[in-house]
Amino acid sequence: MSSSSSTTSSCDGKLTTILSIDGGGIRGVIPAKILEFLESELQKLDGEDARIADYFDVIAGTSTGGLVTAMLTAPDANNRPIYAAKDIAPFYVQHGPKIFPERCGLLGSVAALVGPKYDGKYLQGLTREILGQTRLHQTLTNVVIPSFDINYMQPTIFSSYQVKNLGYKDALLSDICIATSAAPTYFPPHSFTNADDSGRSWDFNLIDGGLAANNPTLVAMSEVVSRSDDLFPTDPLNCTNVLVISLGTGSAKKEDYTAKMASKWGVLGWLLQRNSTPIIDIYNQASAHMVDYFLSTVFHAQTCQQNYLRIQAENLTGDSSSVDIATKENLLNLVGIGEGLLNAPSSSVNLQTGISEHALCGGTNKDALIRFAKMLSDEHKFRQSKSQHKN
């Protein structure tokens, strides 16, 4: 764990616990409602002071998921998370309309063709206000937040595991969140310079982490695997020792884009359709689904699929499928989608067809989260007991 962690060390435990949150703009409301329920279940087991950061060895987030990750793990003056999970959806409802202000019809479309749709100033100011001077090494548990450097044309991963050896990556959490949220066509790239204690500096020129890993679960697991000898007592390649909760932000209805429609698109068509950017939507959903498919295959092959939970709202339509429509009506609709997803049947990838289907074990997402909350609580208590015996 990082030095400021409020949790017991993973080296004292039996399991490695991972939470991952996809990118998806304003649709971050959906996983926020899932996290609210999970935290409430942990509080039933361990008391009202329980927080998500207390139970996960690593929390990963891309774009809007990166912001949620920072809100869950940045410390306040009492070294507790600055936000409880129940406060995140209201945060989106309050600030979403100012992050994504409405652009009128043709004027908005033309503006999006000649520059970013939004200047990003409100998001930048808000992020700096809530995260202050907190740096990556200060988070209450390990975090992993991807972005993409357009100067070097390669992913840049901000990882708690890397700051010891790559001190220049110990950036302000606000800079990291602004960078991972800088989706092309929506927000401008984010540039900043950061130096380590020896004075070595690095210039970052970053855009949306979704271009590298819109579903950052595999990135988080890679960070765990590469540093397992120092940090984790378990074999991270043995999935019986790993608990993973991966939260999506929803995907558009399959019929929203068809080959017949796309056959008529040129450059502008792929960039602008109604209130969406098809090329970005498709890239993001494709990469997210491939991560889910790969992890489903690995966990299934080791007969521990019960340790992997992917929750995703499928078949979003209209405004709810957009990443930036932040009207009051749509925000309340997204809250309802998140709440409804709790009662939806849990799903998993059919490894033959690659399509997400209702899980064979049955039950709802709420049932699955209750089960995971119990496992997380048991692991947390085991670590506390072992740590007390050491002392």
C-alpha positions as a printed NumPy array, in Angstrom:
array([[  0.   ,   0.   ,   0.   ],
       [  1.041,   3.588,  -0.379],
       [  2.476,   5.278,   2.661],
       [ -0.743,   7.129,   3.479],
       [ -2.943,   4.068,   3.194],
       [ -5.714,   3.624,   5.737],
       [ -5.946,  -0.074,   4.93 ],
       [ -3.829,  -2.927,   6.187],
       [ -1.083,  -4.14 ,   3.875],
       [ -1.905,  -6.627,   1.141],
       [  1.146,  -8.571,   2.294],
       [ -0.913,  -9.53 ,   5.352],
       [ -3.737, -10.965,   3.267],
       [ -4.83 , -14.018,   1.35 ],
       [ -6.249, -12.184,  -1.664],
       [ -5.406,  -9.354,  -4.031],
       [ -8.417,  -7.076,  -4.489],
       [ -8.947,  -4.902,  -7.571],
       [-11.612,  -2.355,  -8.51 ],
       [-11.75 ,  -0.934, -12.025],
       [-13.944,   1.837, -13.477],
       [-14.328,   2.486, -17.219],
       [-14.346,   5.8  , -19.019],
       [-17.564,   7.267, -20.35 ],
       [-18.003,  10.96 , -19.57 ],
       [-21.269,  11.881, -17.907],
       [-22.191,   8.185, -17.812],
       [-19.878,   7.949, -14.796],
       [-23.135,   8.34 , -12.881],
       [-23.881,   4.665, -13.61 ],
       [-20.868,   3.077, -11.822],
       [-21.256,   5.715,  -9.096],
       [-24.615,   4.175,  -8.159],
       [-23.073,   0.69 ,  -8.15 ],
       [-20.275,   1.876,  -5.852],
       [-22.804,   3.533,  -3.568],
       [-24.548,   0.209,  -3.068],
       [-21.286,  -1.691,  -2.556],
       [-20.101,   0.775,   0.07 ],
       [-23.444,   0.627,   1.866],
       [-23.117,  -3.162,   2.083],
       [-19.585,  -2.843,   3.472],
       [-20.924,  -0.398,   6.05 ],
       [-23.56 ,  -2.909,   7.116],
       [-20.758,  -5.387,   7.78 ],
       [-18.066,  -3.111,   9.215],
       [-19.639,   0.148,  10.356],
       [-20.624,   3.468,   8.841],
       [-17.024,   4.678,   8.533],
       [-16.183,   1.967,   5.994],
       [-15.052,   3.32 ,   2.612],
       [-14.298,   1.696,  -0.729],
       [-10.581,   2.545,  -0.467],
       [-10.294,   0.441,   2.688],
       [-10.999,  -2.778,   0.796],
       [ -9.093,  -2.662,  -2.479],
       [ -5.363,  -3.097,  -3.033],
       [ -5.668,  -1.138,  -6.259],
       [ -8.36 ,   1.029,  -7.802],
       [ -8.022,   1.777, -11.51 ],
       [ -9.97 ,   4.303, -13.526],
       [ -9.939,   5.768, -17.015],
       [-11.271,   9.209, -17.968],
       [-14.409,   9.755, -15.864],
       [-13.415,   6.569, -14.003],
       [-10.077,   8.2  , -13.205],
       [-11.869,  11.122, -11.594],
       [-14.023,   8.736,  -9.543],
       [-10.867,   6.843,  -8.529],
       [ -9.263,  10.055,  -7.277],
       [-12.418,  11.059,  -5.372],
       [-12.5  ,   7.675,  -3.638],
       [ -8.805,   7.645,  -2.706],
       [ -7.583,  11.221,  -2.168],
       [ -7.18 ,  11.913,   1.577],
       [ -8.865,  14.68 ,   3.525],
       [ -7.406,  16.377,   6.612],
       [ -8.271,  13.274,   8.668],
       [ -6.606,  10.936,   6.183],
       [ -9.937,   9.564,   5.008],
       [-11.353,   9.704,   1.468],
       [-12.568,  13.148,   0.43 ],
       [-15.741,  11.585,  -0.985],
       [-17.915,   8.725,   0.174],
       [-19.345,   6.656,  -2.663],
       [-22.845,   8.009,  -1.997],
       [-21.63 ,  11.538,  -2.804],
       [-20.31 ,  10.819,  -6.291],
       [-23.567,  10.593,  -8.265],
       [-24.818,  13.878,  -6.708],
       [-21.451,  15.406,  -7.683],
       [-22.114,  14.511, -11.331],
       [-25.676,  15.784, -11.164],
       [-24.505,  19.094,  -9.704],
       [-21.474,  19.735, -11.878],
       [-22.23 ,  17.801, -15.076],
       [-24.202,  20.632, -16.744],
       [-21.25 ,  23.003, -16.252],
       [-18.641,  20.471, -17.387],
       [-20.712,  19.742, -20.505],
       [-22.693,  22.944, -21.185],
       [-25.346,  22.652, -23.874],
       [-24.275,  23.728, -27.351],
       [-27.083,  24.762, -29.66 ],
       [-27.741,  22.824, -32.843],
       [-25.689,  23.853, -35.868],
       [-23.49 ,  26.206, -33.856],
       [-22.391,  23.375, -31.601],
       [-21.733,  21.061, -34.545],
       [-19.62 ,  23.634, -36.378],
       [-17.656,  24.45 , -33.229],
       [-16.864,  20.756, -32.764],
       [-15.386,  20.605, -36.275],
       [-12.91 ,  23.439, -35.784],
       [-11.861,  22.802, -32.177],
       [-12.701,  20.915, -28.983],
       [-16.403,  20.907, -28.224],
       [-15.673,  22.22 , -24.692],
       [-12.809,  24.362, -23.412],
       [-12.511,  22.212, -20.277],
       [-11.936,  25.198, -17.978],
       [-14.74 ,  24.346, -15.575],
       [-13.586,  20.709, -15.263],
       [ -9.993,  21.812, -14.754],
       [-10.897,  24.344, -12.068],
       [-13.225,  21.935, -10.3  ],
       [-10.651,  19.144, -10.329],
       [ -7.946,  21.398,  -8.915],
       [-10.344,  22.651,  -6.239],
       [-11.352,  19.228,  -4.919],
       [ -7.941,  17.544,  -5.228],
       [ -5.742,  20.482,  -4.253],
       [ -2.044,  19.661,  -3.956],
       [ -2.545,  15.925,  -3.44 ],
       [ -0.037,  13.864,  -5.4  ],
       [ -0.177,  10.311,  -6.662],
       [  1.867,   8.832,  -3.797],
       [ -0.575,  10.223,  -1.216],
       [ -3.645,   8.222,  -2.233],
       [ -5.176,   6.007,   0.448],
       [ -4.649,   2.883,  -1.611],
       [ -2.797,   2.134,  -4.833],
       [ -4.292,   3.678,  -7.947],
       [ -3.726,   3.145, -11.666],
       [ -4.907,   5.81 , -14.138],
       [ -4.029,   5.539, -17.853],
       [ -3.64 ,   8.363, -20.344],
       [ -2.037,   8.673, -23.78 ],
       [  0.937,  10.87 , -24.705],
       [  0.444,  12.328, -28.192],
       [  4.063,  13.481, -28.353],
       [  5.529,  10.001, -27.811],
       [  2.493,   8.204, -29.289],
       [  2.296,   5.73 , -26.438],
       [  0.273,   5.179, -23.277],
       [  1.341,   6.881, -20.07 ],
       [  0.219,   4.976, -16.987],
       [  0.123,   6.835, -13.689],
       [  0.547,   4.072, -11.147],
       [  1.223,   4.12 ,  -7.411],
       [  3.527,   1.177,  -8.019],
       [  5.788,   3.22 , -10.299],
       [  6.43 ,   6.375,  -8.297],
       [  9.244,   4.816,  -6.251],
       [ 11.369,   4.208,  -9.351],
       [  9.859,   6.836, -11.66 ],
       [  9.495,   9.821,  -9.377],
       [  8.599,  12.194, -12.193],
       [  5.275,  10.346, -12.471],
       [  4.351,  11.441,  -8.947],
       [  2.19 ,  14.171, -10.414],
       [ -0.666,  16.117,  -8.924],
       [ -3.831,  14.023,  -8.968],
       [ -5.585,  17.   , -10.55 ],
       [ -3.194,  16.961, -13.529],
       [ -3.629,  13.206, -13.892],
       [ -7.439,  13.461, -13.849],
       [ -7.538,  16.356, -16.318],
       [ -5.242,  14.4  , -18.624],
       [ -7.114,  11.098, -18.559],
       [-10.379,  12.983, -19.233],
       [ -9.086,  14.926, -22.247],
       [-11.122,  13.031, -24.831],
       [-10.338,  14.061, -28.434],
       [-12.997,  16.313, -29.985],
       [-14.47 ,  16.988, -26.513],
       [-11.636,  18.553, -24.491],
       [ -8.191,  19.95 , -25.368],
       [ -5.05 ,  17.92 , -24.562],
       [ -3.444,  18.556, -21.202],
       [  0.242,  19.495, -20.993],
       [  2.327,  19.852, -17.849],
       [  5.846,  19.275, -16.541],
       [  6.649,  17.292, -13.414],
       [  9.97 ,  16.714, -11.673],
       [ 11.182,  14.137,  -9.159],
       [ 13.179,  14.849,  -5.982],
       [ 16.472,  14.787,  -7.884],
       [ 15.274,  17.438, -10.308],
       [ 14.696,  15.076, -13.198],
       [ 11.675,  16.368, -15.093],
       [  9.364,  15.148, -17.794],
       [  7.06 ,  16.976, -20.165],
       [  3.638,  15.361, -20.506],
       [  1.344,  16.012, -23.468],
       [ -1.651,  13.872, -22.686],
       [ -5.102,  12.955, -23.92 ],
       [ -7.891,  10.588, -22.907],
       [ -6.839,   7.365, -21.23 ],
       [ -9.662,   5.636, -23.102],
       [ -7.467,   5.541, -26.198],
       [ -5.091,   3.287, -24.282],
       [ -7.473,   1.39 , -22.004],
       [-11.094,   2.455, -21.688],
       [-11.542,  -0.582, -19.447],
       [ -8.419,  -0.365, -17.242],
       [ -8.872,  -3.705, -15.441],
       [ -6.108,  -5.424, -17.39 ],
       [ -3.75 ,  -2.492, -16.831],
       [ -4.38 ,  -2.762, -13.092],
       [ -3.717,  -6.496, -13.121],
       [ -0.531,  -5.952, -15.13 ],
       [  0.732,  -3.5  , -12.517],
       [ -0.025,  -6.025,  -9.775],
       [  1.7  ,  -8.863, -11.635],
       [  4.843,  -6.857, -12.411],
       [  5.28 ,  -5.93 ,  -8.753],
       [  4.002,  -9.066,  -7.043],
       [  7.329, -10.097,  -5.481],
       [  7.565,  -6.948,  -3.367],
       [  3.94 ,  -6.244,  -2.577],
       [  1.781,  -9.329,  -2.686],
       [  2.103, -12.699,  -0.957],
       [ -0.07 , -14.493,  -3.489],
       [  0.656, -15.596,  -7.036],
       [ -1.152, -12.888,  -9.031],
       [ -1.396, -15.16 , -12.071],
       [ -3.432, -17.589,  -9.984],
       [ -6.877, -16.024, -10.199],
       [ -8.134, -17.987,  -7.218],
       [ -6.131, -15.433,  -5.205],
       [ -7.616, -12.384,  -6.936],
       [-10.958, -10.587,  -6.541],
       [-11.903,  -8.215,  -9.368],
       [-14.873,  -5.88 ,  -9.705],
       [-14.961,  -4.155, -13.096],
       [-17.57 ,  -1.447, -13.658],
       [-18.63 ,  -0.19 , -17.083],
       [-20.347,   3.1  , -17.864],
       [-22.833,   1.627, -20.314],
       [-22.759,   0.81 , -24.017],
       [-24.994,   1.923, -26.861],
       [-27.737,  -0.282, -28.242],
       [-26.298,  -2.575, -30.88 ],
       [-28.575,  -1.239, -33.618],
       [-27.514,   2.376, -33.054],
       [-24.685,   1.888, -35.555],
       [-25.111,  -0.382, -38.567],
       [-22.953,  -1.256, -41.552],
       [-25.594,   0.225, -43.833],
       [-25.357,   3.556, -42.   ],
       [-21.568,   3.531, -41.787],
       [-21.167,   2.725, -45.494],
       [-22.296,   6.28 , -46.207],
       [-19.971,   7.965, -43.723],
       [-16.869,   9.873, -44.671],
       [-14.511,  11.565, -42.229],
       [-17.233,  13.851, -40.89 ],
       [-19.707,  11.011, -40.589],
       [-17.384,   8.967, -38.397],
       [-16.74 ,  12.026, -36.249],
       [-20.244,  13.407, -35.899],
       [-23.575,  11.587, -35.729],
       [-26.399,  13.212, -33.822],
       [-24.929,  13.647, -30.341],
       [-22.114,  11.141, -30.615],
       [-18.695,  10.531, -32.139],
       [-18.954,   7.027, -33.623],
       [-15.255,   6.387, -34.157],
       [-14.456,   7.117, -30.497],
       [-17.506,   5.228, -29.202],
       [-16.582,   2.163, -31.226],
       [-12.892,   2.192, -30.267],
       [-13.744,   2.584, -26.585],
       [-16.379,  -0.148, -26.533],
       [-14.224,  -2.534, -28.565],
       [-11.246,  -2.203, -26.229],
       [-13.435,  -2.468, -23.124],
       [-15.164,  -5.591, -24.399],
       [-11.878,  -7.287, -25.365],
       [-10.553,  -6.79 , -21.832],
       [-13.748,  -8.314, -20.434],
       [-13.504, -11.237, -22.866],
       [ -9.846, -11.897, -22.022],
       [-10.383, -11.794, -18.257],
       [-13.525, -13.909, -18.482],
       [-11.485, -16.498, -20.385],
       [ -8.647, -16.505, -17.837],
       [-10.885, -16.702, -14.762],
       [-13.018, -19.394, -16.396],
       [ -9.965, -21.448, -17.379],
       [ -8.875, -21.461, -13.735],
       [-12.44 , -22.322, -12.592],
       [-12.637, -19.215, -10.42 ],
       [-15.079, -17.152, -12.457],
       [-16.865, -16.377,  -9.184],
       [-13.916, -14.078,  -8.354],
       [-14.54 , -11.808, -11.354],
       [-17.529,  -9.478, -11.593],
       [-18.205,  -7.254, -14.588],
       [-21.217,  -4.946, -14.367],
       [-22.216,  -3.118, -17.531],
       [-25.425,  -1.437, -18.687],
       [-26.134,  -2.679, -22.203],
       [-28.297,  -1.217, -24.957],
       [-28.384,   2.419, -23.908],
       [-30.377,   4.545, -26.322],
       [-30.889,   8.204, -27.079],
       [-29.356,  10.758, -24.747],
       [-28.388,   8.126, -22.18 ],
       [-25.849,   6.641, -24.606],
       [-24.079,   9.993, -25.008],
       [-20.964,  10.853, -23.023],
       [-21.744,  14.564, -22.775],
       [-25.479,  15.264, -22.672],
       [-25.802,  16.629, -19.162],
       [-29.345,  17.92 , -19.1  ],
       [-31.231,  17.502, -15.834],
       [-33.523,  15.009, -17.535],
       [-30.672,  12.839, -18.801],
       [-28.759,  12.976, -15.529],
       [-31.799,  11.74 , -13.616],
       [-32.271,   9.077, -16.284],
       [-28.662,   7.906, -15.796],
       [-29.212,   7.742, -12.037],
       [-32.23 ,   5.539, -12.728],
       [-30.204,   3.342, -15.084],
       [-27.566,   2.835, -12.397],
       [-30.204,   1.969,  -9.799],
       [-31.987,  -0.342, -12.21 ],
       [-28.732,  -2.093, -13.066],
       [-28.502,  -3.298,  -9.482],
       [-31.666,  -5.339,  -9.946],
       [-30.722,  -6.588, -13.412],
       [-29.563, -10.193, -13.827],
       [-25.804, -10.525, -13.48 ],
       [-24.097, -11.288, -16.773],
       [-20.923, -12.816, -18.135],
       [-19.315, -13.286, -21.529],
       [-20.277, -16.364, -23.499],
       [-16.802, -17.566, -24.462],
       [-18.089, -19.196, -27.652],
       [-19.988, -16.225, -29.057],
       [-18.19 , -13.386, -27.263],
       [-21.58 , -11.903, -26.342],
       [-22.512, -10.884, -22.819],
       [-25.354, -13.029, -21.497],
       [-27.144, -13.662, -18.22 ],
       [-24.815, -15.571, -15.919],
       [-25.546, -19.278, -15.499],
       [-25.39 , -18.936, -11.709],
       [-28.407, -16.612, -11.826],
       [-29.063, -13.82 ,  -9.383],
       [-28.868, -10.072,  -9.827],
       [-25.963,  -7.629,  -9.778],
       [-27.124,  -6.67 ,  -6.302],
       [-26.794, -10.306,  -5.195],
       [-23.3  , -10.481,  -6.666],
       [-22.231,  -7.259,  -4.94 ],
       [-23.532,  -8.509,  -1.593],
       [-21.448, -11.657,  -2.073],
       [-18.353,  -9.628,  -2.991],
       [-18.896,  -7.274,  -0.053],
       [-18.782, -10.269,   2.291],
       [-15.54 , -11.528,   0.722],
       [-13.985,  -8.059,   0.876],
       [-15.028,  -7.63 ,   4.497],
       [-13.664, -11.05 ,   5.471],
       [-10.355, -10.265,   3.769],
       [-10.156,  -6.876,   5.474],
       [-10.812,  -8.417,   8.9  ],
       [ -8.263, -11.164,   8.276],
       [ -5.604,  -8.566,   7.505],
       [ -6.486,  -6.513,  10.567],
       [ -6.263,  -9.589,  12.807],
       [ -2.922, -10.648,  11.322],
       [ -1.537,  -7.121,  11.666],
       [ -2.609,  -6.945,  15.322],
       [ -0.924, -10.254,  16.069],
       [  2.289,  -8.926,  14.524],
       [  2.195,  -5.948,  16.862]])
